[in-house]
Amino acid sequence: MKEGKKTDFKKAFRVSLKLREGAQPHLYTSQLKKMMEDDVALHPMMNRTLKMLKKTRTPYIKLSMKREVVFDCPNLRHFDRSADPMRNWICTLWSEEEVKDFKSDKEEYIRTVLKFFKLLGYDLYDSKVCTEEYIETLVDICQKQIKSQRKGMGLE
């Protein structure tokens, strides 16, 4: 999503992010909790992540040097992965609250998500519209995740 350029939310688009030089490569749970203080809703996946960190007594999350995030706005979800080091894609279906926020102001919703990545220490360095074939490939890769999340949301 480029500044000053209108985004077509009827198409999926990929945003590439790079950890800013000098930014901390670790995000401590205490920092994460502080960043989320003003949030009234906690996405179920973030809730599970925090519980897993607590259960495993892991005090931090290691940040990747590069990330890719694909916003599939027509289908109200996004795909995310570490590009350096290379990891698997993760699909996140947007919660009811996120869908409501997106529908009320699409530009502001995406800007807010990208602002969170900026707080983590990432800079945007590339943005491209994705083909339908690319999205279909991501859906195939994340098929089990999508089905599990839909079931957890009571959609299946």
N, C-alpha and C positions, 0 to 999 in steps of 0.2 A: 504494500500500500504506500504509494508515493505521496509526499506532502503536496497539497495544492491540486492534485489530480483526483477526479471523481472516480470512485471504485464502482464497478459493475457487480453488485451482489447477487446477480443471477448466475454468475460463473464462479467456480472455485478458483482460488489463487494461492500460490505458495510464497511464503516469506522466509528468507534465509537470515539467520542471526549469527553474529560472531561475538564471543566474549571479549569485551573491551580490554585493551592492554592495561595491566595494573589492577584489574578487577579480581576479587577473591574467587578462586576456583571451587570454593566450598560455601554452601549455604547452611548455616546452623539452624536447628529447629527453633531456637530462641529468636533468631532473626526473622524466620518465616512467620512465627506467631505474631511478632510485632508488626510485620507488614500486613497481616490479615486482621489486625485489631478492629478496624472500622467496617469490615465485611459482616453483613448480617446473615448471609447464607454461605455455607461451606459446601463446595461441590463434593458429591459422594466419593469421587476418585481421590480427591485431596484428603478427605477424611480417612479413607483407607490407607493412604500413604503415611499420614501422621500416626495412625495406629500401628502400622508396620514398623515405623521408625522407633516408636516407644517400645513395642514388643521385643525388637531386636537390640534395643539399647544403643541405637546408632544416633549419635548427636548431630550428624550433618548429612546433606545430600551433596554428592560431587557433581559439579556443573560441567557440562561438555563445552569444548572450545567453540564448536559450531552446532547450531540447531536448525532444523527445518520445520516449519509449521504450515500445514495446508488448511486453509479455512474453506470448508465446503458449506458455505452459507445456504445454498438452496436446500440442503439436507440437514441443516441445523446441527453441525458437528465440526470437529477439526481433527486432523491427524498431526502427530508430532513425533519427531525422532532426533536423536543425537546424530549429527553428521560427522563429528570428530570427537571421540572415537565413534565409528559407525555402529549403530544399534538398530533394533527392530522398530517398526512403526507402531505407534499406539493410537488408537482411535478413541475420542471422547465425544459421546453424545451430550449435547448441551442440556443442562437441567432446566426445569420449568422457569426458574428465575432468569437464567441466561437467555432463554428463548424470548421471554418477555422484554428483557433489556435490549436484545438485538432488534426485535420488531419495533420497539418504540423509537430507537435511534441507532440505525445500523453503523454509521460512521463512528459515533461515540463508543459503541460497544467494542469495535475492532481497535480503536485508539486506546481504550482502557486496557485491553488484553496486551497490546504491544507496550503500553506504559509499564505493566507489570514485568515484562521481560527486560525493559530498560532498568527497572529497579534492581533486577537480579544482576545487572552488569552487561547486558547484551546491547549491541548496536545492530540496526537493520542494515544489510548491505545488498540485498537483491529482492525483487518481487516480480513474480510472473503469473500470468493466467495459466491455469491447468486445463489440459484437454479432458474430455469425458473418458477417454481410454485410460488416462493416468489415474483418474479417480476410481474407475472400475478395478484397476490393478490394486490400489490401496484397499478398497473394499474387500477384494479377494484375500489379501494378506491378513486383514483384520477381521475376517468373517466371524471367528469364534468370540472375539472381544465384543463386537457389535451385538451379536445374539445374546451374550451374557448380560450386557448393559440393558438391552431392551427388556429382557426378562426381569432384571432387577428394578426397572422402572415401571413394571406392570404393563408393558406394551406387547408382550407375547404370552 
